[in-house]
Amino acid sequence: MKLQLRHWSERPRILVLMLAVVLPAMALIVFGVVHLRSIQRDKAIEAAFQRNYQQVLAIAEKQIDERAYEMAEDARAKFPDTGNADDLNSFLAEHPDIAHAFLWTGKGEYEFRSQAKRMRDRQFCTESQTISSDLGSWWDMESKTVIGRIKKLEAKEGRHVFIANNWVTRGEKMQYQTLVLFRPTGSTSEHPALAGFIYDTDYLKNSFFPQALNDVLPDQNQDDMSHPQKGLMVRVEKEEYPFATSMYWDGGSPEVERPFESVFPGMVLGIKLRGTTIASISEHLLRTNFLVLGALSLLMGAGLILTYRNVSRELALAKLKSDFVSNVSHELRTPLALIRLYAETLELGRISNSGKQQEYYEIIRKESERLTSLINNILDFSRIESGKKEYTFRETNVADLVRSTLESYRFEIEQNGFQFEQKIDENVPPLWVDREAIARSLLNLVNNAVKYSANEKYLGVRLYRHNSGVNLEVVDHGIGIPAKEHLKIFEKFYRVGDPLVHNTKGSGLGLSLVCHIVQAHGGEVAVESAPGKGSKFIITLPLQRLVGQE
Ligand code: ADP
């Protein structure tokens, strides 16, 4: 009861200590959870991915535009100066990627040529005728505006070509075409000329865009699972399916899209991840973060519980030590006071009765013995604690050792009103033991039996062979020990928190010494006891010890 109360008085200190750690830790965890939840709610990861992909697409568009300009400028440089039909034909022959080429000389001449090789294809032939006639009428309406625009481009951006889109019907479908217009070398302000060509749709679809898209995202490692490859695609605004795709495009719809602004109006650039989606990546990231946070919280909780247990144990030990000091001082003071009292009485010479004198001498002797055994216990304990305790093992007749140890106490025990029963098997084999240590263990147990016997004063000591060892039992019919204390009583300084125990002098060292000594002999000590039913302490010493030492 008393010990419990002491524990409680320590608790606020531990709790303050714990709170100092628990509160910031909890705050950190709660902050972590709230933060992750807000990321989850605001779809912040998805948004960051999308922003990033928008940038990738903007860069991709610039690169593709640049590529288209370079290609168009190259073709322009090789474009014939004259409106000669043969020149246009040979230009087309050199540029299979171009479907149609045309030139207005500015002097009323208009020449239009299509890839001769493909004119056998009926659809292509019709396309050629349509474009040729459309362009014929277009000149009168638009040429001035376009020439003005090209001049502006030349002045502002240093570009000589104007790229526009053109829709034609091929078969039943409308097809996207890229039209390049420029001022040919023969153009003068007096006779403004205009030339141009149209890229073949199949070339754009199968060659130009796939290559351009692959070059935008080079060096993607296929085996790097932590960074899924990005796939790019272009599609015509009015259609869902891709016009052209890059290497890692695995179908489906793009996650982020961006319409082409300058060179390929009407086209849309799209990006997505191969084999996954932004949403599932974000979910995975969040799940990992939640798991890490959970694991960290668990670790922190476990750490706190461990710290709490350690700190409480240390505090309890500190308390036990201070109890020990006061117990020991008390134990030393009583015999010293008695010795002094009886010695002084004897010194005064007033006691003439020799029987009384004898009794006083005996008291002085017994009290000195008690002091010696207490001090021996403390010395042994301090040697054990500092690891300096040494045992001197000798072959010993344990029956003799037990008998002689008890003999010197028998009188005292019996005088205290104890019924003393001793059963020693004379045939137990000799053991290899430290005699003094074993005698001290036995005395500690006998002392306890005497100390903790209130009404029924019985002491039994038994020595007998048991299985592969020798058992030494000390039995009493005293106050007994509750089962939950059976392990603790062998700890240093520990005393049962029972008022009956606290009214009895003690240091809490006896049983811990017994335990240490017996273990040093390779044996073990056990207790059988219940409150009010007495106690039985059993020391088991192994026989092998003897064999091992021989
Ligand atoms: P102490 O100096 O207090 O006797 P011990 O280490 O010898 O220290 O014993 C530890 C505690 O075990 C005692 O305080 C007591 O509560 C309990 N104990 C030991 N032996 C007995 C016994 N024979 N009967 C009842 N309680 C006992």
Residues whose N, C-alpha, C, O or C-beta is under 5 A from the ligand:
A	BS01	ADP	N448 A449 Y452 G478 I479 G480 I481 I489 Y494 R495 V496 V501 K505 G506 S507 G508 L509 G510 L511 S512 S535
